[in-house]
């Protein structure tokens, strides 16, 4: 199964401006927030992770709480941890206006 999502970076930055920690704490894990705070363009990084979570939900075909999907990095490559299982087929790209992510899942959950 494959999931793909595109997010306008300004949509995520506006949500952060409007709802602050309430939005961030609902969608992102502590580790994800720590990672994004190290980045020069935090909005793009948040949007990329948001898109990856959406793509994962689309790939599995069912709704999941945001924070149960953990976007991690290893040697510059993103992967997802969900229910103790690692999913490596994740790609995230972003630029100033948009972030896009694609997730491929090879086995049913």
C-alpha distances in whole Angstrom, upper triangle without the diagonal:
4,7,10,14,17,20,24,26,29,27,26,30,31,30,31,34,34,33,33,33,32,29,28,28,26,23,24,25,28,27,25,28,30,28,28,31,32,31,33,31,29,28,26,24,24,22,20,19,19,16,14,15,14,10,10,11,9,5,7,9,12,15,16,19,19,21,19,17,19,18,20,22,23,25,24,20,18,16,15,17,16,18,19,16,15,12,13,11,12,14,17,20,23,26,29,27,23,21,17,14,11,8,6,5,7,8,8,11
4,7,10,14,17,21,22,25,24,23,27,28,27,28,32,32,31,31,31,30,27,26,27,25,21,22,23,27,25,23,26,28,26,25,29,30,28,30,27,26,25,22,21,21,19,17,16,16,13,11,13,11,8,8,10,7,5,8,10,13,15,16,19,18,20,19,16,18,17,19,20,21,23,22,18,16,14,14,16,16,19,20,17,16,12,13,10,10,11,14,16,19,22,25,24,20,17,13,11,7,6,4,6,9,11,12,13
4,7,11,13,17,19,22,20,20,23,25,23,25,28,28,27,28,27,27,23,23,24,22,18,19,21,24,23,20,23,26,23,23,26,27,26,27,25,24,22,20,19,18,16,14,14,13,10,9,10,8,4,6,7,5,4,8,9,12,13,14,17,15,18,17,14,16,15,18,19,21,23,21,18,15,14,13,16,15,18,20,17,16,13,13,11,10,11,12,14,17,20,22,21,17,14,11,8,6,5,7,8,12,13,13,14
4,7,10,14,16,19,17,17,21,22,21,23,26,26,26,26,26,26,22,22,23,21,18,19,21,24,23,20,22,25,22,21,25,26,23,25,22,21,19,17,16,16,13,11,12,11,8,8,10,8,4,8,9,7,8,11,12,14,15,16,18,16,19,18,15,17,15,18,19,21,23,20,17,15,15,14,17,17,21,22,20,18,15,15,12,10,10,10,11,13,17,19,17,13,11,7,6,4,6,9,12,15,17,17,18
4,7,10,12,15,14,14,17,18,18,19,22,23,22,23,23,23,19,19,21,19,16,17,20,23,22,18,20,23,21,19,22,24,21,23,20,19,16,14,14,14,10,9,10,9,5,7,9,6,5,9,10,8,10,13,13,15,15,16,17,15,17,18,15,16,15,18,19,22,23,20,18,15,16,15,18,18,22,23,21,20,17,17,14,12,11,10,11,12,14,16,14,10,8,6,5,7,9,12,15,18,20,20,20
4,7,9,12,11,12,15,16,16,18,20,21,21,22,23,23,19,19,21,20,16,17,20,23,22,19,20,23,21,18,21,23,20,21,17,17,14,12,13,12,9,8,11,9,6,9,11,9,9,12,13,12,14,17,17,18,18,18,19,16,19,20,17,18,16,19,20,23,24,20,19,16,17,17,21,21,24,26,24,22,19,19,17,14,12,10,9,9,11,13,10,7,6,4,7,9,12,15,18,22,24,24,24
4,6,9,7,8,11,12,12,14,16,17,18,18,20,20,16,16,19,17,14,15,19,21,21,17,18,21,19,16,19,21,18,19,15,14,11,10,11,10,6,8,10,8,6,10,11,9,11,14,14,14,16,19,19,19,18,18,18,15,18,20,17,18,16,19,20,23,24,21,20,17,19,18,21,22,25,27,26,24,21,21,19,16,14,11,11,9,11,11,9,6,5,6,9,12,15,18,21,24,26,26,25
4,5,5,7,9,10,11,13,15,16,17,18,20,20,16,16,20,19,16,17,21,23,23,19,19,22,20,17,19,21,18,18,14,14,10,9,12,11,7,10,12,10,9,13,15,13,14,18,18,18,20,23,22,23,21,22,21,18,20,23,20,21,19,21,22,25,26,23,22,20,21,21,24,25,28,30,29,27,25,24,22,19,17,13,12,10,10,9,6,5,6,9,12,15,18,22,24,28,30,30,29
4,5,5,6,9,10,11,12,14,16,15,17,18,15,14,18,18,15,16,19,20,20,17,16,19,17,14,15,17,14,14,10,10,6,6,9,8,5,8,11,10,10,13,15,14,16,19,19,20,22,24,24,24,23,22,21,18,20,22,20,20,17,20,20,24,24,21,20,19,21,21,24,25,28,29,29,26,24,24,23,19,17,13,12,8,8,7,5,5,6,10,13,16,19,23,25,29,31,31,30
4,5,5,6,8,10,10,12,14,14,17,18,14,15,18,18,16,17,21,22,22,19,18,20,19,16,17,19,16,16,12,11,8,9,12,11,9,12,14,12,13,17,17,17,19,21,22,22,25,27,27,26,24,24,23,20,21,24,22,22,20,23,23,27,28,24,24,22,24,24,26,27,31,32,32,30,28,28,26,23,20,17,15,12,11,9,7,8,10,13,16,20,23,26,29,32,34,34,33
4,6,5,6,9,10,11,12,13,16,15,12,13,17,16,14,15,19,21,22,18,17,20,20,16,18,21,18,18,14,13,9,10,13,11,8,12,13,11,12,15,15,14,17,19,19,20,22,24,24,23,21,21,20,17,19,22,20,21,20,22,24,27,28,25,25,22,23,23,25,25,28,30,30,28,27,27,26,22,20,17,16,14,14,12,10,10,11,13,16,19,21,25,27,31,32,31,30
4,5,5,6,9,10,10,11,13,13,9,10,13,13,11,12,16,17,18,15,13,17,16,13,14,17,15,16,12,10,7,8,10,7,6,10,10,8,10,13,13,13,16,18,18,19,22,23,23,22,20,19,18,14,16,19,18,18,16,19,21,24,26,22,22,19,21,20,22,23,26,27,27,26,24,25,24,20,19,15,15,13,13,12,11,10,10,13,15,18,20,24,26,29,31,30,29
4,5,5,6,9,10,9,12,13,10,10,14,15,13,14,17,18,19,16,14,16,16,13,13,16,14,14,11,9,6,9,10,8,8,12,13,11,13,16,17,17,19,21,22,23,25,27,27,26,23,23,21,17,18,22,20,20,19,21,22,25,27,23,24,21,23,23,25,25,28,30,30,28,27,27,27,23,21,18,17,14,14,11,11,12,12,15,17,21,23,27,29,33,34,33,32
4,5,5,6,8,9,12,13,10,12,15,15,14,16,19,20,22,19,16,19,20,16,17,20,18,17,14,13,9,12,14,12,11,15,16,14,16,19,18,18,21,23,23,24,27,28,28,27,24,23,21,18,20,23,22,22,21,24,25,29,30,27,27,25,26,25,27,27,30,32,32,31,30,30,29,26,24,21,20,17,17,14,13,14,15,18,20,23,25,29,31,35,36,35,33
4,5,5,6,7,10,10,7,9,12,12,11,13,16,18,20,17,15,18,19,16,16,20,18,19,16,13,10,13,14,11,11,14,14,12,14,17,16,16,19,21,20,22,25,26,25,24,21,20,18,15,17,20,19,20,19,22,24,28,30,27,26,23,25,23,25,25,27,29,30,29,28,28,28,24,23,20,20,18,18,16,15,15,15,18,19,22,24,28,29,33,33,32,31
4,6,5,5,7,8,6,7,10,11,11,12,15,15,17,15,12,15,16,13,13,16,16,16,14,11,9,12,13,10,11,14,14,12,15,18,17,17,21,22,22,23,26,27,27,26,22,21,18,16,16,20,19,19,19,21,22,26,28,25,25,23,24,23,24,24,27,29,29,28,27,28,28,24,23,20,20,18,18,16,16,16,16,19,20,23,25,28,30,33,34,33,31
4,6,6,9,10,9,10,13,14,15,15,18,18,20,18,15,18,19,16,15,18,17,17,15,13,11,14,15,13,14,17,17,16,19,21,21,21,24,25,25,27,29,31,30,29,26,25,22,19,20,24,23,23,22,24,26,29,31,28,28,26,27,26,28,28,31,32,33,32,31,32,31,28,27,23,23,20,20,17,17,18,18,21,23,26,28,32,33,37,38,37,35
4,6,10,9,9,11,13,14,14,16,19,20,22,20,17,20,21,18,18,22,21,21,18,16,14,17,18,15,15,19,19,17,19,22,21,21,24,26,25,26,29,30,30,28,25,24,21,19,20,24,23,24,24,26,28,32,33,30,31,28,29,28,29,29,31,33,34,33,32,33,33,29,28,25,25,22,22,20,19,19,20,23,24,27,29,33,34,38,38,37,35
4,6,6,5,8,10,10,12,13,16,17,20,18,15,18,20,17,17,21,21,21,19,16,14,17,18,14,15,19,18,16,19,21,19,20,23,24,23,25,28,28,28,26,22,21,18,16,17,21,21,21,22,24,26,30,32,30,29,27,27,26,26,26,28,30,31,31,30,31,31,28,28,24,25,23,23,21,20,21,20,23,24,27,28,31,32,36,36,35,32
4,5,6,6,9,10,11,12,14,14,17,15,12,15,17,15,14,18,18,18,17,14,13,16,16,13,15,18,17,15,19,21,19,20,23,24,24,26,28,29,29,27,24,22,19,16,16,20,20,20,20,22,24,28,30,27,28,25,26,24,25,25,27,29,30,29,29,30,31,27,27,24,24,22,22,21,20,20,20,23,23,27,27,31,32,36,36,35,33
4,5,5,6,8,10,10,12,11,14,13,10,13,16,14,13,17,18,19,18,14,14,17,16,13,15,18,16,15,19,20,18,20,23,23,23,26,28,28,28,26,22,20,17,15,14,18,18,18,18,20,23,26,28,26,27,24,24,23,23,23,25,26,28,27,28,29,30,26,26,23,24,23,24,23,22,22,21,23,24,26,27,30,31,34,34,33,31
4,6,5,6,9,10,12,13,16,15,13,16,18,16,16,20,21,22,20,17,16,19,18,14,16,19,17,15,19,20,18,19,22,22,21,24,27,26,26,24,20,18,15,13,13,17,18,18,19,21,24,28,30,28,28,25,25,23,23,22,24,26,27,27,28,29,30,27,27,24,25,24,25,24,23,23,22,24,24,26,27,30,30,34,34,32,29
4,6,5,6,8,11,13,15,13,12,15,17,15,15,19,19,20,18,15,13,16,15,11,13,15,14,12,15,17,15,15,19,19,18,21,23,24,23,21,18,16,13,11,11,15,15,16,17,19,22,26,28,26,25,22,22,20,21,21,23,25,26,25,25,26,27,24,24,21,22,20,22,21,20,19,18,20,20,23,23,27,27,31,31,30,27
4,5,5,6,8,9,12,10,8,11,13,11,12,15,16,18,16,12,12,14,13,9,11,14,12,10,14,15,13,15,18,18,18,21,23,23,24,22,19,16,13,10,10,14,14,14,14,16,19,22,25,23,22,19,20,18,19,19,21,22,24,23,23,24,25,22,22,19,20,19,21,20,20,19,17,19,19,22,22,25,26,30,30,29,26
4,6,6,7,8,11,10,9,12,14,13,14,17,18,20,19,15,15,17,16,12,15,16,14,13,16,17,14,16,20,19,18,22,23,23,24,21,18,15,12,10,8,12,13,13,14,17,20,23,26,24,24,20,20,18,18,18,19,21,22,22,23,24,26,23,23,21,23,22,24,23,23,22,20,22,21,23,23,26,26,30,29,28,25
4,6,8,11,13,12,11,15,16,15,17,20,20,23,21,17,16,18,16,13,14,16,13,11,15,15,13,14,17,17,16,19,21,20,21,18,15,12,9,7,7,10,12,13,14,17,20,24,27,25,24,21,20,17,17,16,18,20,22,22,22,24,25,22,23,21,23,22,24,24,23,21,20,20,20,22,21,24,24,28,27,26,23
4,7,10,12,10,10,13,14,13,15,18,18,20,18,15,14,15,13,10,11,12,10,8,11,12,9,11,14,14,13,16,18,18,18,16,13,11,8,5,6,9,9,10,11,14,17,21,24,22,21,17,17,14,15,14,16,18,19,19,19,21,21,18,19,17,19,18,21,21,20,18,16,17,16,18,18,21,21,25,25,24,21
4,7,8,6,6,10,11,10,12,15,15,18,16,13,13,14,12,9,11,12,8,8,12,12,10,12,15,14,15,18,19,19,20,19,16,13,10,7,6,9,9,8,9,11,14,18,21,19,18,15,15,13,13,13,16,17,18,17,18,19,20,17,18,16,18,18,20,20,20,19,16,17,16,18,18,21,21,25,25,24,22
4,5,5,6,9,10,11,12,15,16,19,18,15,16,17,14,11,14,14,11,11,15,14,12,15,17,16,16,20,20,20,22,20,17,14,11,9,6,8,9,7,9,10,13,17,20,19,18,15,14,12,11,12,14,15,16,16,17,18,20,18,19,17,20,20,23,23,23,22,19,20,18,20,19,22,22,25,25,24,21
4,6,5,6,9,10,11,13,15,18,18,15,16,17,14,13,16,16,13,14,18,16,15,18,20,19,20,23,24,24,26,24,21,18,15,12,9,12,12,10,11,11,14,17,20,19,19,16,16,15,14,15,17,17,19,18,19,21,23,20,21,19,22,21,24,24,25,23,21,22,21,23,22,25,25,28,28,27,25
4,5,5,6,9,10,11,13,17,17,14,16,17,13,12,15,15,12,14,17,15,15,18,20,18,20,23,23,23,25,24,22,19,16,14,11,12,12,8,9,8,10,13,16,15,16,13,13,13,12,14,16,16,17,16,17,18,20,18,19,17,19,20,22,23,24,23,20,21,19,21,20,23,23,26,26,26,24
4,5,5,6,9,10,11,15,14,11,13,13,10,8,12,11,8,10,13,12,12,15,17,16,17,20,21,21,23,22,20,17,15,12,10,12,10,7,7,7,9,13,15,14,14,11,12,11,12,14,17,17,17,16,16,17,18,15,16,14,16,16,19,20,21,19,16,17,16,18,18,21,21,24,25,25,23
4,5,5,6,9,10,13,13,9,11,13,10,8,12,12,10,12,15,15,14,17,19,19,20,23,24,24,26,25,22,19,17,13,11,14,13,11,10,11,13,16,18,16,17,15,16,15,15,17,20,20,21,19,20,20,22,19,19,16,18,17,19,19,20,19,17,18,18,21,21,24,25,28,29,29,26
4,6,5,7,9,13,13,10,13,14,11,11,15,15,13,15,18,17,17,20,22,21,23,26,26,27,29,28,25,22,20,16,14,17,16,13,12,11,12,15,17,15,17,15,16,16,17,19,21,21,22,20,21,21,23,20,20,18,19,19,20,21,22,21,19,21,20,23,23,26,26,29,30,30,28
4,6,6,7,11,12,9,12,12,9,9,13,12,11,14,16,15,16,19,20,19,22,24,24,25,27,27,25,22,20,17,15,17,15,12,10,9,9,12,13,12,13,12,14,14,15,18,21,20,21,18,19,18,20,17,17,15,16,16,17,18,20,19,17,18,17,20,20,23,24,27,28,29,27
4,5,5,8,8,5,8,9,6,6,10,10,9,12,14,14,15,18,19,19,21,23,24,25,27,26,24,22,20,16,15,18,16,13,11,11,11,14,16,13,14,13,15,16,17,19,23,22,23,20,20,20,21,17,16,14,14,13,15,15,17,16,14,16,16,19,20,23,25,28,29,30,28
4,5,8,9,6,9,11,9,9,13,14,13,15,17,18,18,21,22,23,24,27,28,29,30,30,27,25,22,19,17,20,19,16,14,14,14,17,18,16,18,16,19,19,20,22,25,25,26,24,24,23,24,21,20,17,18,16,17,17,19,19,17,19,20,23,24,27,28,32,33,33,31
4,7,9,8,11,12,10,11,15,15,14,17,19,19,20,23,24,24,26,28,29,30,32,32,29,27,25,21,20,22,20,17,15,14,13,15,16,14,16,16,18,19,21,24,26,26,26,24,24,23,24,21,20,17,17,16,17,17,20,20,18,20,20,23,24,27,29,32,33,34,32
4,5,5,9,9,7,10,12,12,13,15,17,17,19,21,22,23,25,27,27,29,31,31,29,27,25,21,20,23,20,18,15,14,13,16,16,13,15,15,18,19,21,24,27,27,27,24,23,22,23,19,18,15,14,13,13,13,16,16,15,17,18,21,23,26,28,31,33,34,32
4,6,9,9,9,11,14,14,15,17,19,20,21,23,24,25,28,29,30,32,33,33,31,29,28,24,23,26,24,21,18,18,17,19,18,16,18,18,21,23,25,27,31,30,30,27,27,25,25,22,20,17,15,13,12,12,15,16,15,18,20,23,25,28,31,34,36,37,35
4,6,6,7,9,10,11,13,15,16,17,19,20,21,23,25,26,27,29,31,31,29,27,26,22,22,24,22,20,17,17,17,19,19,16,18,17,20,21,24,26,29,30,29,27,25,24,24,20,18,14,13,10,9,8,11,12,12,15,17,21,23,26,29,32,34,35,34
4,5,5,6,9,10,11,12,14,15,17,18,20,21,23,24,26,27,29,28,26,24,22,19,18,21,19,17,15,15,15,19,19,16,17,16,19,19,21,23,27,27,27,25,24,23,23,20,18,14,13,11,11,11,13,13,12,15,16,20,22,25,27,31,32,33,31
4,5,5,6,9,10,10,12,14,15,16,18,20,21,22,24,26,27,26,24,23,21,17,18,21,19,18,16,17,17,21,21,18,19,17,19,20,22,24,27,28,27,25,24,23,23,19,17,14,13,10,10,9,10,10,10,13,15,19,21,24,27,30,32,32,31
4,6,5,6,9,10,10,12,14,15,16,18,20,21,22,25,25,26,24,23,22,18,19,21,18,17,14,16,16,19,19,16,16,15,17,18,21,23,26,27,26,24,22,21,20,17,14,10,9,6,7,7,8,8,7,10,12,16,18,22,24,28,30,30,29
4,5,5,6,9,10,11,13,14,15,17,19,20,21,23,24,24,23,21,20,16,16,18,16,14,11,12,12,15,16,13,13,12,14,15,18,20,23,24,23,20,19,18,18,14,13,9,9,7,9,10,12,10,8,11,11,15,17,20,22,26,28,28,27
4,5,5,6,9,10,11,12,14,15,17,18,20,21,23,22,20,18,17,13,13,16,14,13,11,12,14,17,19,16,16,13,15,15,17,18,22,23,22,20,19,19,19,15,14,11,11,10,12,12,12,11,9,11,12,15,17,20,22,26,27,27,26
4,5,5,6,9,10,10,12,14,15,16,18,20,21,21,19,18,17,13,15,17,15,14,12,14,15,19,20,17,16,14,16,15,18,19,23,24,23,21,19,19,18,15,13,10,10,8,10,10,10,8,6,8,10,13,15,19,21,25,26,26,25
4,5,5,6,9,10,10,12,14,15,16,19,20,20,19,18,17,14,15,17,13,13,10,12,12,16,17,14,13,10,12,13,16,17,21,22,21,18,16,16,15,11,9,6,7,6,9,11,11,8,5,6,7,10,12,16,18,22,24,24,23
4,5,5,6,9,10,10,12,14,15,17,18,18,17,15,14,11,11,13,10,9,7,9,11,15,17,14,12,9,10,10,13,14,18,19,18,16,14,14,14,11,10,8,10,10,13,15,15,12,9,9,8,11,12,15,17,20,22,22,21
4,5,5,6,9,10,11,12,14,16,17,16,14,13,12,9,11,13,10,11,9,12,15,18,20,17,16,13,13,12,14,15,18,20,19,18,16,17,16,13,12,10,12,11,14,15,14,11,9,9,9,11,12,16,18,21,22,22,21
4,5,5,6,9,10,10,12,14,15,16,14,14,14,11,13,15,12,12,11,14,15,18,20,17,15,12,13,12,15,16,19,21,19,18,15,16,14,11,10,8,9,10,13,15,13,10,7,6,5,8,10,14,16,19,21,21,20
4,5,5,6,9,10,10,12,14,15,14,13,13,11,12,13,9,10,8,11,12,15,18,15,13,9,9,9,12,13,16,17,16,14,12,12,11,7,8,7,10,11,15,17,16,13,9,8,5,7,7,11,13,16,18,18,17
4,5,5,6,9,10,11,12,12,11,9,10,7,9,9,6,8,8,11,14,17,20,18,15,12,11,9,11,10,14,16,15,14,12,13,13,10,11,10,13,14,18,19,18,15,12,11,8,10,9,12,13,17,17,17,15
4,5,5,6,9,10,10,11,9,10,11,9,12,12,10,12,11,15,17,20,23,20,18,15,14,12,14,13,16,19,18,17,14,16,14,12,12,12,14,15,18,19,18,14,12,10,8,9,9,12,13,17,18,17,16
4,5,5,6,9,10,11,11,12,13,12,14,14,11,13,12,15,17,19,22,19,16,13,12,11,14,13,17,18,17,15,12,13,11,9,10,10,13,14,18,20,18,15,12,9,6,6,6,9,10,14,15,15,15
4,5,5,6,8,9,10,9,11,10,12,11,8,10,10,13,16,18,21,19,16,13,11,8,11,10,13,15,13,12,10,11,10,9,11,12,15,17,21,23,21,18,15,12,9,8,6,8,8,12,13,12,12
4,5,5,6,6,6,7,9,9,12,11,9,12,13,16,19,22,24,23,20,16,14,11,13,11,13,16,15,15,13,15,14,13,14,15,18,19,23,24,23,19,16,14,12,11,9,11,11,14,14,13,11
4,6,5,7,8,10,13,13,16,15,12,15,15,19,21,23,26,24,21,17,16,14,16,14,17,19,17,17,14,16,14,13,14,15,17,19,22,24,22,19,16,13,11,10,9,10,10,14,14,13,13
4,6,8,10,12,15,14,17,15,13,15,15,18,20,22,24,23,19,16,14,12,14,13,15,17,15,14,11,13,11,11,13,15,18,20,23,26,24,20,18,14,11,9,7,7,7,10,11,10,10
4,6,8,9,13,13,16,13,12,15,16,18,21,23,26,24,21,18,15,13,13,11,13,15,13,14,12,14,13,13,16,18,21,23,26,29,27,23,20,18,15,12,10,9,8,10,9,7,7
4,7,9,13,14,17,15,14,17,18,21,24,26,29,27,24,21,18,16,17,14,16,19,17,18,15,18,16,16,18,19,22,24,27,29,27,24,21,18,16,14,12,12,11,13,13,10,10
4,6,10,12,15,13,13,16,18,21,24,27,30,28,25,22,19,16,16,13,14,18,17,18,16,19,18,18,20,21,24,25,28,30,28,25,22,20,17,16,14,15,13,16,15,12,10
4,7,9,12,11,11,15,17,20,23,26,29,28,25,21,19,16,16,13,14,18,17,18,17,20,20,18,20,21,23,24,27,28,27,23,21,19,17,17,15,17,15,18,17,15,13
4,6,8,7,8,12,14,17,21,24,27,26,23,19,17,13,13,10,11,14,15,16,15,19,19,17,20,20,23,24,27,28,27,23,21,19,17,17,15,17,15,18,17,15,12
4,6,6,7,11,13,17,20,23,27,25,23,19,18,14,13,11,12,15,16,17,17,20,20,19,21,20,23,23,26,27,26,23,21,20,18,19,17,19,18,21,20,18,15
4,6,6,8,10,14,17,21,24,22,20,17,15,12,12,10,12,15,16,16,16,18,19,16,18,17,20,20,23,24,23,20,17,17,15,16,15,18,18,21,21,19,16
4,5,7,9,12,16,19,23,21,20,16,15,11,11,9,11,13,15,15,16,18,19,17,19,18,21,21,24,25,24,22,19,19,17,18,17,19,19,22,21,20,17
4,6,10,12,16,19,22,22,20,16,14,10,8,6,7,10,11,12,13,16,18,16,19,18,22,23,26,27,27,24,21,20,18,18,16,18,16,19,18,17,14
4,6,10,13,16,20,18,16,12,10,7,6,5,8,10,10,10,10,13,14,12,15,15,18,19,23,24,24,21,18,17,14,14,12,14,14,17,16,16,13
4,6,10,13,16,15,14,10,8,5,5,6,9,10,10,9,10,12,14,12,14,14,17,18,22,23,24,21,17,17,14,15,13,15,15,18,18,18,16
4,7,10,13,12,10,7,6,5,7,9,13,13,12,10,10,10,12,9,11,10,14,15,18,20,21,18,15,14,11,13,11,14,15,18,19,19,17
4,7,10,9,8,6,5,6,7,11,14,13,12,10,10,10,12,10,12,11,15,16,19,22,23,20,17,16,14,15,13,16,16,19,20,21,19
4,7,6,5,4,6,9,10,14,17,16,15,12,12,10,12,10,11,11,13,15,18,21,22,20,17,16,14,15,14,16,18,20,21,23,22
4,5,5,6,8,11,12,16,19,16,15,12,12,10,13,12,13,13,16,18,21,24,25,23,20,19,17,17,16,18,18,20,22,24,23
4,6,8,11,14,16,19,22,20,19,15,15,12,14,14,13,14,16,18,20,23,25,23,20,20,18,19,18,19,21,22,24,27,26
4,7,10,13,16,19,22,21,19,16,15,12,13,12,11,11,12,14,17,19,22,20,17,16,15,16,16,18,20,22,24,26,26
4,7,10,13,17,20,19,17,13,12,9,10,8,8,9,11,14,17,20,22,19,16,15,12,13,13,14,16,18,21,23,22
4,7,10,13,17,16,14,11,9,7,8,6,7,7,10,13,16,19,20,18,14,13,10,11,10,13,14,17,19,20,20
4,7,10,13,12,10,7,6,5,7,6,8,10,13,16,20,22,23,20,16,15,11,11,9,11,11,14,15,17,16
4,6,10,10,8,6,5,7,8,7,10,11,15,18,21,24,24,21,17,15,12,12,9,11,10,13,14,15,13
4,7,6,6,5,6,9,11,11,14,15,19,21,25,27,27,24,20,19,15,15,12,13,12,14,14,15,12
4,5,5,7,8,11,13,13,16,17,21,23,27,29,28,25,22,20,17,16,13,14,12,14,13,13,10
4,6,8,11,14,16,16,20,21,25,27,30,32,32,29,25,24,20,19,16,16,14,16,14,13,9
4,7,10,13,16,16,20,21,25,27,31,33,33,30,26,25,21,20,17,17,15,16,14,14,11
4,7,10,13,14,17,19,23,26,29,32,32,28,25,23,19,18,14,14,11,12,11,12,9
4,6,9,11,14,16,20,23,26,29,29,26,22,20,17,15,12,12,10,11,11,13,12
4,6,7,11,13,17,20,24,27,27,23,20,17,14,12,8,8,7,9,10,12,11
4,6,9,12,15,19,22,25,26,22,19,16,13,11,8,8,9,10,12,15,15
4,7,10,14,17,21,24,24,20,17,14,11,8,6,5,7,9,12,14,15
4,7,10,14,17,20,20,17,13,11,7,6,5,7,9,12,14,16,16
4,7,10,14,17,17,14,11,8,5,5,7,9,12,15,18,19,20
4,7,11,14,14,11,7,6,4,7,9,12,15,18,21,22,22
4,7,11,11,8,6,5,6,9,12,15,18,21,24,25,25
4,7,8,6,4,6,9,12,15,18,22,25,27,28,28
4,6,6,6,9,12,15,19,22,25,28,31,32,32
4,6,8,12,15,18,22,25,28,31,34,34,34
4,7,10,14,17,21,24,27,31,33,33,33
4,7,10,14,17,20,23,27,29,30,29
4,7,11,14,17,20,24,26,26,26
4,7,10,14,17,20,23,23,23
4,7,10,13,17,19,20,20
4,7,10,13,16,17,18
4,7,10,12,13,14
4,6,9,11,13
4,6,7,9
4,7,10
4,6
4
